[in-house]
């Protein structure tokens, strides 16, 4: 290849030290590649790179005649640039050229030359390489006469679009040639997922399945970094995979990390600004559980829209598949995973390994049974099964006899169920008396997988099992998944889902802060979030855990996220608990931000005039409103002046609590408050006492200058100091709220429970974890609920038993974050004695796919615990069963007596010896009767897919106790404590 032009200062390797002198580049002379502007690479540097490829590199890369433009251009970005990038150490700015200049140079190309240019469509966007194949210069009119769609489709196998000198080829550095694939899903499921607009489906899914280079934006503690990632939608339309690389160009021999995520685990896809990157090019993927949010930037706005639209569409379609197709998809995943050679069929060795992993082949009889059922569906000529045969084989091989016995009990011919027989089962066994035969026909249509049986309006045993494993037959009453309680009572009559230090993602001393923490809490139905506000050095108020080394976020960013997600999961009011440590100037900024961002959603005036309002408004009256909890200036203050208020909130007490309980001391270090951890014995007792006294004096004298603008935004949740229930009932109004650490709250709940219940019938109170919980652990919320505390705040970021109990309680009432308190907590203590005891009888029948190691012997048992009133608390455990977790059978009956069902929780736990391998907790009043499945969660509260228990539940209300029942019960409480904590083995 000969060069048409020569450039000054070009060295022996073709490198050009002065790239500013270039107006365009040839492959034969130089190959420059521009990174996005203002984006840091994995090493944290911000560079533009130039690369050079000569004719030797071309011939080595193409391994073909360079006259073949197709081969030359196809290999350009993937081989030439990447190969040369390995050798190049130059870093320089790559110049851009205009369309006119490009067109002029295109006319001078020879038949063996390719002209290219690198441009960036937006600041910080992906580089676009423009290629031009050389030819007869007389045919070239200008350099912009191409239709990008012609290049993309390439319909002619002989005459390719880029062989025309007038055609320009534009593509991303990360683009790959499109490849055709066979359908990866069963046709019935694929039909449900496909878009109605076929052209839109081709564009969206074609881009996602072919894959595209994206920037993965990672927010470190102090900086935001970007990593190059190639992302693609897997053939199964369920998973998205990505390959991260520390190098800008792909196909380089550098370290890379491959990851993936299941679209069904995504709780939200959102468009969001990433630092200084344009929002139109960015999108984020938010997951349930502990997994961190993934942030991406696409090369163009259209590309970002395609990914955002595609992920949302697939997620919606997968979540709304008919149950029979959901079951078919589950079997398809099992089939593809077992198909190790990916030939679309399963041989017996593959089937054997599949069932071995499930623990199904524990005995010789099991292995013989599986072999017999497999051979019955194969022939000598074809000793394997395809997916259709696999469905029939798998369902037969995994049919549990316990489900089959229930089926035969209600089936007249023991083979199928009619709609009338399903109606009888739901009425007699499940206690669903409002069901109709039309509902039963819909059940058949939804759950029966066999087309023949479904068309006959009948249900097979396999369809019945699918129905039993659905949410229609789970232990949680499906009617409580919607708002079913009266929402017109005052706010003080509800338990409110609340978060402590919501901005933290980990521990309380050094953990990161993030606006994502607010988003996740709000999406889980949290209705009270906390904002610890401090002065920022640049004049912008910030949020972080004061006196610690936690990272900081801007108050404005947090309010923007709160405003966006405040009512995504619940339409009922949201409370912002403001811990205010800012100067008046920055308080005014806080008030301005909230007014501008939250707008009409921010409540700044009472619902009713003061003369007409006698109690707190209801959640129904406050729908769509955001309330502020914080300090408020006295009524006698001047209308236009700021004022002083006492500061006795959580942060004000933290210094003393930490010094008293942990031997920590507060130091002033380089202008910042910092907690220096040390042993208490390092300082003398005298100095320690002096320090404690000075801290207490400082706390007592501490005052906060409060902005009038911020004060005016506090309406119903004025923060006040608590001085005991007697004083509070005399002087506190219904618009005031106090906060307690857990120790003080426990003391009030146990020593003055009757007064606490009476006070909380009209007033709100908030509790939070003690300052010693620096690891973000949680306290038991149940004793505080028993005393009527409404706003019991926990660390949402910590997955623990306390949060499992918390989420179990607030799952009812449509997860709206508000639960109506029992009647005796809303009216008077006297109504407590009118509660009728209830007998709960649970028969634990069997389990399936319990998460245990199949290669080790296990000893499985089920424990059921009642959590609630002290007199109701009790644990009972089934016998232990040795064997695998595939199908342990207990068939044990456990009986409980519950006096206050409105406060009780039922907690199922599965143990392998002493290790908890699965659990589920729900309110007593949400327990459904009859044959029910308990879908298990892991220790972090994440669902264990397809792991469940089969139980039978009976709830019987007993006769009203005599007037002496309560006193007799209290007298025998000490003797019955052993019975309540007994564990049957």
KEKESE-698238 format. One record per residue (C-alpha): residue in one letter; z, y, x. Coordinates in steps of 0.5 Angstrom, whole numbers, padded with zeros to 4 digits, always signed. Layout:
BEGIN
AZYX ...
// end
This chain:
BEGIN
X+0000+0000+0000 X-0002+0007+0003 X+0002+0013+0002 X-0002+0019-0001 X+0003+0024+0002 X+0007+0025+0007 X+0014+0028+0007 X+0017+0032+0013 X+0024+0029+0017 X+0022+0022+0015 X+0026+0017+0019 X+0023+0010+0022 X+0026+0007+0016 X+0023+0012+0011 X+0030+0015+0009 X+0029+0023+0007 X+0035+0027+0010 X+0033+0033+0006 X+0031+0031-0001 X+0031+0038-0004 X+0024+0038-0001 X+0022+0033-0006 X+0018+0034-0012 X+0017+0027-0014 X+0018+0020-0011 X+0013+0014-0010 X+0016+0007-0009 X+0012+0007-0002 X+0016+0013+0001 X+0022+0013-0003 X+0026+0011-0009 X+0032+0015-0011 X+0036+0013-0017 X+0041+0018-0020 X+0048+0016-0023 X+0051+0020-0029 X+0054+0027-0027 X+0061+0028-0028 X+0063+0021-0028 X+0067+0017-0023 X+0066+0010-0020 X+0070+0005-0019 X+0073+0008-0013 X+0074+0014-0016 X+0069+0018-0012 X+0063+0022-0016 X+0057+0021-0012 X+0049+0021-0013 X+0046+0016-0009 X+0038+0016-0007 X+0035+0009-0005 X+0028+0008-0001 X+0024+0002-0002 X+0018+0001+0003 X+0012-0004+0002 X+0015-0010+0005 X+0021-0009+0000 X+0016-0009-0005 X+0012-0016-0003 X+0018-0019-0002 X+0021-0018-0008 X+0015-0019-0013 X+0013-0025-0009 X+0006-0024-0012 X+0000-0019-0011 X+0002-0012-0012 X-0004-0011-0016 X+0000-0014-0022 X+0003-0008-0025 X+0007-0013-0030 X+0010-0016-0024 X+0011-0010-0020 X+0014-0006-0026 X+0018-0012-0029 X+0022-0013-0022 X+0023-0006-0020 X+0030-0004-0023 X+0032-0011-0022 X+0030-0013-0015 X+0027-0007-0011 X+0033-0002-0012 X+0038-0007-0012 X+0036-0010-0006 X+0035-0004-0002 X+0042-0001-0005 X+0045-0007-0001 X+0042-0004+0005 X+0043+0003+0004 X+0049+0007+0006 X+0046+0014+0004 X+0049+0019-0001 X+0045+0025-0003 X+0043+0029-0009 X+0037+0026-0012 X+0032+0032-0015 X+0029+0031-0022 X+0022+0034-0023 X+0019+0037-0029 X+0014+0034-0034 X+0008+0038-0031 X+0009+0036-0024 X+0010+0029-0026 X+0003+0029-0030 X+0000+0032-0024 X+0002+0027-0019 X+0001+0021-0024 X-0007+0023-0023 X-0007+0022-0016 X-0004+0015-0016 X-0008+0009-0013 X-0009+0002-0016 X-0003-0001-0012 X+0002+0005-0013 X+0007+0006-0018 X+0010+0013-0020 X+0017+0014-0022 X+0022+0019-0024 X+0030+0019-0025 X+0032+0023-0031 X+0039+0024-0035 X+0038+0025-0042 X+0045+0028-0043 X+0050+0031-0038 X+0054+0024-0036 X+0049+0020-0039 X+0045+0014-0036 X+0040+0015-0032 X+0033+0013-0035 X+0027+0011-0030 X+0020+0013-0032 X+0015+0009-0029 X+0007+0010-0029 X+0002+0005-0026 X-0004+0007-0022 X-0011+0006-0024 X-0017+0010-0025 X-0015+0018-0024 X-0021+0020-0029 X-0017+0016-0035 X-0011+0020-0034 X-0010+0026-0038 X-0003+0028-0038 X+0004+0024-0036 X+0007+0024-0043 X+0002+0020-0047 X+0005+0014-0049 X+0009+0011-0055 X+0015+0008-0053 X+0015+0003-0058 X+0008+0000-0055 X+0012-0002-0049 X+0018-0005-0053 X+0014-0010-0057 X+0008-0012-0052 X+0004-0015-0057 X-0002-0017-0053 X-0001-0023-0048 X-0007-0021-0043 X-0007-0013-0044 X+0000-0011-0042 X+0002-0004-0044 X+0003-0001-0037 X-0004-0003-0035 X-0006+0003-0038 X-0006+0009-0034 X-0004+0014-0039 X+0002+0009-0041 X+0009+0011-0039 X+0015+0006-0039 X+0022+0008-0040 X+0028+0004-0039 X+0035+0004-0037 X+0037+0001-0030 X+0041-0005-0034 X+0035-0007-0038 X+0033-0014-0039 X+0027-0017-0041 X+0027-0019-0048 X+0028-0027-0049 X+0027-0031-0056 X+0033-0035-0058 X+0033-0041-0063 X+0038-0039-0069 X+0045-0040-0066 X+0048-0040-0073 X+0047-0045-0079 X+0042-0041-0084 X+0047-0040-0090 X+0051-0036-0085 X+0046-0033-0082 X+0043-0031-0088 X+0050-0027-0090 X+0050-0024-0084 X+0043-0021-0084 X+0042-0014-0086 X+0038-0012-0092 X+0033-0008-0088 X+0030-0013-0083 X+0027-0007-0079 X+0034-0004-0078 X+0037-0012-0077 X+0031-0012-0071 X+0033-0006-0068 X+0041-0007-0068 X+0042-0014-0067 X+0036-0014-0062 X+0039-0009-0058 X+0046-0012-0058 X+0043-0019-0057 X+0039-0017-0051 X+0045-0014-0048 X+0045-0007-0045 X+0049-0003-0039 X+0055+0001-0042 X+0060+0005-0038 X+0067+0002-0039 X+0072+0008-0039 X+0079+0006-0037 X+0085+0010-0037 X+0089+0010-0031 X+0096+0013-0031 X+0094+0020-0028 X+0086+0019-0028 X+0080+0017-0032 X+0076+0012-0029 X+0069+0009-0031 X+0066+0002-0029 X+0059-0001-0030 X+0059-0006-0035 X+0053-0010-0038 X+0055-0012-0045 X+0051-0017-0050 X+0052-0020-0057 X+0053-0028-0056 X+0048-0032-0060 X+0054-0034-0065 X+0054-0027-0067 X+0062-0028-0067 X+0063-0026-0059 X+0061-0020-0055 X+0061-0021-0048 X+0061-0016-0042 X+0060-0017-0034 X+0064-0011-0030 X+0061-0010-0023 X+0064-0005-0018 X+0057-0003-0016 X+0052+0002-0020 X+0046-0003-0020 X+0046-0010-0023 X+0044-0017-0019 X+0048-0014-0013 X+0053-0019-0009 X+0059-0016-0011 X+0065-0017-0014 X+0064-0018-0022 X+0069-0019-0028 X+0067-0023-0034 X+0070-0022-0041 X+0069-0023-0048 X+0072-0021-0055 X+0072-0024-0062 X+0069-0019-0067 X+0074-0022-0072 X+0080-0020-0068 X+0078-0013-0068 X+0082-0008-0073 X+0078-0002-0072 X+0071+0001-0069 X+0072+0008-0068 X+0068+0014-0065 X+0072+0018-0060 X+0071+0023-0054 X+0073+0020-0047 X+0075+0025-0043 X+0069+0030-0041 X+0064+0025-0044 X+0060+0027-0050 X+0063+0024-0057 X+0056+0022-0059 X+0055+0017-0054 X+0062+0014-0054 X+0066+0008-0058 X+0072+0004-0058 X+0074-0003-0060 X+0081-0003-0062 X+0085-0010-0063 X+0091-0013-0066 X+0096-0016-0062 X+0097-0014-0055 X+0090-0013-0052 X+0088-0006-0050 X+0083-0002-0053 X+0076-0003-0050 X+0073+0004-0049 X+0065+0005-0048 X+0060+0010-0047 X+0053+0008-0048 X+0046+0011-0045 X+0044+0015-0051 X+0047+0017-0058 X+0042+0012-0061 X+0045+0006-0057 X+0052+0008-0059 X+0050+0008-0066 X+0047+0002-0066 X+0053-0002-0062 X+0058+0002-0067 X+0054+0000-0073 X+0053-0007-0071 X+0060-0009-0069 X+0062-0006-0076 X+0057-0009-0080 X+0058-0016-0077 X+0066-0015-0077 X+0065-0014-0085 X+0061-0019-0086 X+0065-0024-0083 X+0071-0022-0086 X+0068-0022-0093 X+0064-0029-0092 X+0065-0034-0098 X+0071-0039-0096 X+0066-0045-0096 X+0062-0041-0091 X+0068-0039-0087 X+0070-0046-0087 X+0063-0048-0084 X+0063-0043-0079 X+0070-0046-0077 X+0066-0053-0076 X+0060-0050-0073 X+0065-0047-0067 X+0068-0054-0066 X+0061-0057-0066 X+0059-0052-0061 X+0065-0052-0056 X+0064-0060-0056 X+0057-0060-0055 X+0058-0060-0047 X+0050-0061-0046 X+0048-0056-0051 X+0043-0060-0054 X+0045-0059-0061 X+0048-0066-0062 X+0054-0070-0061 X+0055-0076-0057 X+0061-0081-0058 X+0064-0079-0051 X+0064-0071-0053 X+0067-0073-0060 X+0072-0077-0056 X+0074-0071-0052 X+0074-0067-0058 X+0079-0071-0062 X+0083-0072-0055 X+0084-0065-0055 X+0087-0065-0062 X+0092-0070-0061 X+0088-0075-0066 X+0087-0081-0061 X+0095-0082-0060 X+0094-0089-0061 X+0089-0095-0061 X+0089-0095-0068 X+0087-0088-0068 X+0081-0089-0063 X+0079-0095-0067 X+0078-0091-0073 X+0074-0085-0070 X+0070-0090-0067 X+0068-0094-0073 X+0067-0087-0077 X+0062-0085-0072 X+0058-0091-0071 X+0057-0091-0079 X+0053-0084-0078 X+0049-0086-0072 X+0044-0091-0071 X+0042-0095-0064 X+0036-0091-0064 X+0039-0084-0065 X+0047-0085-0062 X+0049-0078-0064 X+0050-0073-0070 X+0047-0067-0071 X+0051-0061-0075 X+0050-0063-0082 X+0053-0070-0080 X+0058-0068-0076 X+0061-0064-0082 X+0061-0070-0086 X+0064-0074-0080 X+0069-0069-0078 X+0072-0068-0085 X+0073-0075-0086 X+0076-0076-0079 X+0081-0070-0080 X+0083-0071-0088 X+0091-0071-0088 X+0093-0077-0093 X+0099-0072-0095 X+0093-0067-0098 X+0089-0073-0101 X+0096-0076-0104 X+0096-0069-0108 X+0089-0069-0110 X+0089-0076-0113 X+0095-0074-0117 X+0091-0069-0121 X+0084-0073-0120 X+0083-0078-0126 X+0078-0082-0122 X+0081-0080-0115 X+0074-0078-0113 X+0073-0071-0116 X+0077-0065-0119 X+0074-0062-0125 X+0075-0055-0127 X+0080-0057-0132 X+0084-0061-0127 X+0084-0055-0123 X+0087-0051-0128 X+0093-0057-0129 X+0094-0057-0122 X+0095-0049-0122 X+0099-0049-0128 X+0104-0055-0127 X+0105-0055-0120 X+0104-0048-0117 X+0107-0044-0123 X+0101-0040-0124 X+0101-0039-0131 X+0096-0033-0132 X+0090-0037-0129 X+0084-0039-0133 X+0079-0044-0133 X+0074-0039-0131 X+0078-0038-0125 X+0078-0045-0123 X+0070-0045-0124 X+0070-0039-0119 X+0075-0043-0114 X+0070-0049-0114 X+0064-0044-0113 X+0068-0041-0107 X+0071-0047-0104 X+0066-0053-0105 X+0062-0054-0099 X+0057-0060-0102 X+0051-0057-0106 X+0051-0063-0110 X+0058-0063-0112 X+0058-0055-0113 X+0052-0055-0118 X+0056-0060-0122 X+0062-0056-0123 X+0066-0060-0119 X+0071-0061-0113 X+0071-0066-0107 X+0077-0067-0104 X+0075-0063-0098 X+0074-0057-0102 X+0081-0058-0105 X+0083-0058-0098 X+0080-0052-0096 X+0083-0049-0102 X+0090-0051-0100 X+0089-0048-0093 X+0087-0041-0096 X+0091-0035-0098 X+0091-0037-0105 X+0096-0043-0103 X+0099-0040-0098 X+0107-0039-0098 X+0106-0032-0099 X+0105-0029-0106 X+0098-0027-0106 X+0100-0022-0111 X+0104-0018-0106 X+0099-0017-0102 X+0097-0011-0106 X+0102-0005-0108 X+0106-0008-0114 X+0112-0004-0114 X+0114+0002-0118 X+0113+0008-0113 X+0115+0014-0117 X+0123+0013-0115 X+0125+0019-0110 X+0124+0017-0103 X+0131+0015-0102 X+0130+0009-0106 X+0125+0006-0101 X+0126+0002-0094 X+0121+0006-0090 X+0117+0003-0084 X+0119+0007-0078 X+0117+0007-0070 X+0121+0009-0065 X+0118+0013-0059 X+0111+0011-0062 X+0107+0014-0056 X+0110+0009-0051 X+0106+0003-0049 X+0111-0001-0045 X+0118+0001-0043 X+0122+0007-0044 X+0123+0009-0036 X+0116+0008-0033 X+0111+0006-0038 X+0105+0009-0040 X+0104+0014-0046 X+0098+0014-0050 X+0095+0016-0057 X+0093+0009-0058 X+0100+0007-0060 X+0100+0012-0065 X+0093+0009-0068 X+0096+0002-0068 X+0102+0004-0071 X+0099+0007-0077 X+0094+0002-0078 X+0100-0003-0078 X+0103+0001-0084 X+0108+0005-0080 X+0110+0011-0084 X+0115+0015-0080 X+0112+0016-0072 X+0116+0020-0067 X+0114+0026-0062 X+0118+0028-0057 X+0115+0035-0055 X+0116+0038-0048 X+0113+0044-0045 X+0107+0043-0041 X+0105+0046-0035 X+0099+0049-0037 X+0102+0052-0043 X+0100+0046-0047 X+0106+0042-0051 X+0106+0035-0048 X+0109+0029-0051 X+0113+0024-0046 X+0120+0021-0046 X+0124+0026-0043 X+0128+0025-0037 X+0124+0019-0035 X+0118+0018-0031 X+0113+0016-0037 X+0106+0019-0037 X+0105+0025-0041 X+0100+0026-0047 X+0098+0033-0050 X+0101+0034-0057 X+0094+0037-0059 X+0091+0030-0058 X+0097+0026-0061 X+0096+0030-0068 X+0088+0029-0068 X+0089+0022-0068 X+0095+0022-0073 X+0091+0026-0077 X+0085+0021-0077 X+0089+0015-0078 X+0095+0018-0082 X+0092+0014-0089 X+0088+0009-0086 X+0093+0003-0088 X+0097+0007-0093 X+0096+0013-0098 X+0103+0014-0098 X+0107+0020-0095 X+0107+0020-0087 X+0113+0023-0084 X+0113+0026-0077 X+0119+0026-0073 X+0119+0032-0068 X+0124+0032-0062 X+0123+0039-0060 X+0125+0041-0053 X+0119+0046-0053 X+0120+0054-0051 X+0118+0058-0057 X+0111+0060-0055 X+0109+0053-0054 X+0113+0051-0061 X+0108+0056-0064 X+0102+0053-0061 X+0105+0046-0064 X+0105+0049-0071 X+0098+0052-0070 X+0095+0046-0068 X+0099+0042-0074 X+0096+0047-0079 X+0089+0047-0076 X+0088+0040-0075 X+0092+0037-0081 X+0090+0042-0086 X+0092+0041-0093 X+0095+0034-0092 X+0101+0038-0088 X+0106+0039-0093 X+0109+0046-0093 X+0112+0048-0100 X+0116+0044-0104 X+0113+0040-0110 X+0117+0043-0115 X+0120+0050-0115 X+0127+0050-0112 X+0130+0051-0119 X+0127+0045-0122 X+0128+0040-0116 X+0134+0036-0116 X+0132+0030-0112 X+0127+0028-0107 X+0120+0027-0109 X+0117+0020-0110 X+0112+0017-0105 X+0107+0017-0111 X+0108+0025-0112 X+0107+0026-0104 X+0101+0021-0103 X+0096+0024-0098 X+0102+0029-0095 X+0105+0029-0088 X+0112+0031-0088 X+0115+0034-0082 X+0122+0032-0080 X+0126+0037-0075 X+0130+0043-0074 X+0130+0049-0079 X+0133+0056-0079 X+0138+0057-0084 X+0136+0061-0090 X+0140+0067-0088 X+0135+0068-0082 X+0130+0074-0082 X+0124+0072-0085 X+0120+0074-0079 X+0124+0072-0073 X+0126+0066-0069 X+0133+0064-0069 X+0138+0059-0065 X+0139+0052-0068 X+0144+0046-0065 X+0140+0041-0061 X+0144+0034-0063 X+0138+0029-0064 X+0136+0023-0060 X+0134+0026-0053 X+0140+0031-0053 X+0145+0025-0053 X+0141+0021-0048 X+0144+0024-0042 X+0151+0022-0044 X+0149+0015-0047 X+0146+0013-0040 X+0151+0016-0036 X+0157+0012-0040 X+0153+0005-0041 X+0149+0004-0035 X+0152+0008-0029 X+0146+0013-0029 X+0147+0020-0027 X+0142+0026-0028 X+0139+0030-0023 X+0135+0036-0022 X+0129+0034-0017 X+0123+0039-0015 X+0124+0042-0022 X+0123+0036-0026 X+0129+0032-0030 X+0129+0025-0027 X+0134+0019-0028 X+0136+0016-0022 X+0139+0009-0023 X+0145+0007-0019 X+0151+0003-0019 X+0157+0007-0022 X+0162+0004-0017 X+0158+0008-0012 X+0161+0015-0014 X+0168+0016-0015 X+0172+0015-0021 X+0174+0022-0021 X+0167+0025-0020 X+0164+0020-0025 X+0169+0023-0030 X+0168+0030-0028 X+0160+0029-0029 X+0161+0026-0036 X+0166+0032-0038 X+0160+0037-0036 X+0155+0033-0039 X+0159+0033-0046 X+0160+0040-0045 X+0153+0042-0044 X+0151+0037-0050 X+0156+0041-0054 X+0154+0048-0052 X+0146+0046-0052 X+0142+0051-0057 X+0135+0051-0058 X+0131+0057-0060 X+0127+0055-0066 X+0120+0058-0068 X+0120+0061-0075 X+0113+0058-0076 X+0115+0051-0074 X+0121+0052-0078 X+0117+0054-0084 X+0113+0047-0084 X+0120+0043-0085 X+0121+0042-0092 X+0124+0035-0094 X+0127+0033-0088 X+0131+0038-0084 X+0135+0035-0078 X+0142+0036-0079 X+0148+0033-0075 X+0152+0027-0079 X+0160+0029-0080 X+0162+0022-0083 X+0160+0020-0090 X+0166+0024-0094 X+0163+0030-0091 X+0156+0029-0092 X+0157+0027-0099 X+0160+0034-0100 X+0156+0039-0096 X+0149+0035-0095 X+0143+0037-0099 X+0138+0031-0101 X+0133+0035-0096 X+0137+0034-0090 X+0137+0028-0086 X+0141+0025-0080 X+0139+0020-0074 X+0144+0015-0071 X+0143+0011-0065 X+0144+0003-0067 X+0151+0003-0064 X+0154+0008-0069 X+0149+0006-0075 X+0152-0001-0074 X+0159+0002-0074 X+0158+0006-0081 X+0154+0000-0084 X+0160-0005-0083 X+0166-0001-0083 X+0164+0004-0089 X+0158+0000-0092 X+0160+0002-0100 X+0160+0009-0098 X+0153+0008-0094 X+0150+0005-0100 X+0152+0010-0104 X+0150+0016-0100 X+0143+0013-0098 X+0142+0013-0106 X+0140+0020-0105 X+0140+0022-0098 X+0135+0019-0092 X+0138+0017-0086 X+0134+0015-0079 X+0137+0010-0074 X+0134+0008-0067 X+0135+0004-0061 X+0140+0005-0056 X+0139+0009-0050 X+0141+0003-0046 X+0135-0001-0048 X+0130+0002-0043 X+0126-0005-0043 X+0124-0003-0050 X+0128-0008-0053 X+0130-0008-0061 X+0136-0009-0065 X+0137-0013-0071 X+0135-0008-0077 X+0138-0013-0083 X+0145-0011-0083 X+0142-0003-0083 X+0138-0005-0089 X+0144-0009-0092 X+0147-0002-0092 X+0142+0002-0095 X+0139+0005-0089 X+0132+0007-0090 X+0129+0010-0084 X+0130+0004-0079 X+0126+0005-0073 X+0124+0000-0068 X+0120+0000-0062 X+0113-0002-0065 X+0110-0004-0058 X+0115-0010-0056 X+0113-0016-0059 X+0120-0020-0061 X+0124-0023-0066 X+0126-0017-0069 X+0119-0014-0070 X+0117-0021-0073 X+0122-0020-0078 X+0120-0013-0079 X+0113-0014-0080 X+0115-0020-0085 X+0119-0015-0089 X+0114-0010-0090 X+0108-0014-0091 X+0109-0014-0098 X+0107-0009-0103 X+0101-0008-0100 X+0103-0007-0093 X+0104+0001-0095 X+0110+0002-0091 X+0115+0003-0097 X+0119-0002-0100 X+0123-0001-0107 X+0131-0002-0105 X+0135-0007-0110 X+0137-0004-0116 X+0145-0004-0114 X+0143+0001-0108 X+0139+0006-0113 X+0144+0006-0118 X+0151+0004-0117 X+0155-0001-0113 X+0158-0004-0120 X+0151-0007-0121 X+0152-0011-0115 X+0156-0017-0119 X+0151-0018-0124 X+0146-0021-0119 X+0145-0028-0121 X+0145-0034-0115 X+0138-0037-0114 X+0137-0044-0111 X+0132-0045-0106 X+0129-0052-0105 X+0124-0053-0099 X+0121-0060-0098 X+0118-0060-0091 X+0112-0065-0092 X+0108-0065-0085 X+0104-0060-0080 X+0097-0060-0077 X+0095-0057-0071 X+0102-0055-0068 X+0101-0052-0061 X+0103-0057-0056 X+0101-0060-0050 X+0097-0066-0052 X+0098-0070-0045 X+0106-0069-0046 X+0111-0073-0051 X+0113-0068-0056 X+0119-0068-0061 X+0118-0063-0066 X+0122-0061-0072 X+0122-0055-0077 X+0128-0050-0078 X+0128-0046-0084 X+0133-0040-0084 X+0135-0035-0089 X+0137-0028-0087 X+0140-0023-0091 X+0147-0022-0094 X+0152-0025-0089 X+0154-0029-0095 X+0147-0032-0095 X+0145-0033-0088 X+0144-0040-0087 X+0140-0045-0082 X+0138-0052-0084 X+0133-0056-0079 X+0129-0062-0081 X+0129-0069-0077 X+0125-0069-0070 X+0119-0073-0070 X+0116-0075-0063 X+0108-0075-0062 X+0103-0070-0062 X+0102-0064-0066 X+0096-0066-0070 X+0100-0069-0076 X+0107-0069-0075 X+0110-0072-0082 X+0117-0070-0084 X+0118-0070-0091 X+0125-0067-0091 X+0128-0063-0096 X+0132-0057-0095 X+0137-0053-0100 X+0139-0046-0100 X+0144-0042-0104 X+0142-0035-0104 X+0146-0029-0108 X+0142-0023-0106 X+0135-0025-0106 X+0132-0018-0106 X+0135-0017-0099 X+0134-0024-0096 X+0128-0026-0092 X+0126-0034-0091 X+0124-0035-0084 X+0120-0042-0082 X+0121-0044-0074 X+0117-0050-0071 X+0121-0053-0065 X+0118-0057-0059 X+0125-0059-0057 X+0128-0052-0056 X+0122-0049-0055 X+0119-0044-0061 X+0112-0046-0062 X+0110-0043-0068 X+0114-0039-0074 X+0113-0035-0080 X+0117-0030-0084 X+0117-0027-0091 X+0121-0024-0096 X+0125-0029-0101 X+0122-0025-0107 X+0115-0026-0104 X+0116-0034-0104 X+0111-0038-0108 X+0112-0044-0111 X+0109-0051-0111 X+0105-0054-0106 X+0104-0049-0100 X+0101-0048-0093 X+0105-0044-0088 X+0100-0041-0083 X+0104-0040-0077 X+0105-0035-0072 X+0106-0035-0064 X+0112-0031-0061 X+0108-0025-0061 X+0107-0025-0068 X+0099-0027-0067 X+0096-0032-0072 X+0096-0039-0069 X+0089-0041-0072 X+0089-0047-0076 X+0096-0049-0074 X+0100-0049-0081 X+0106-0053-0085 X+0105-0056-0092 X+0111-0055-0096 X+0113-0056-0103 X+0118-0050-0106 X+0122-0050-0112 X+0126-0044-0114 X+0131-0044-0119 X+0136-0039-0122 X+0143-0041-0123 X+0148-0039-0128 X+0151-0032-0128 X+0157-0032-0123 X+0164-0031-0126 X+0168-0025-0125 X+0172-0028-0119 X+0166-0030-0116 X+0166-0025-0111 X+0173-0025-0109 X+0173-0033-0108 X+0166-0032-0104 X+0170-0027-0099 X+0176-0031-0099 X+0172-0037-0097 X+0167-0034-0092 X+0170-0036-0086 X+0170-0043-0088 X+0163-0043-0090 X+0161-0040-0084 X+0160-0046-0080 X+0156-0049-0086 X+0152-0043-0086 X+0150-0044-0079 X+0150-0052-0079 X+0143-0055-0076 X+0142-0062-0079 X+0138-0066-0074 
// end
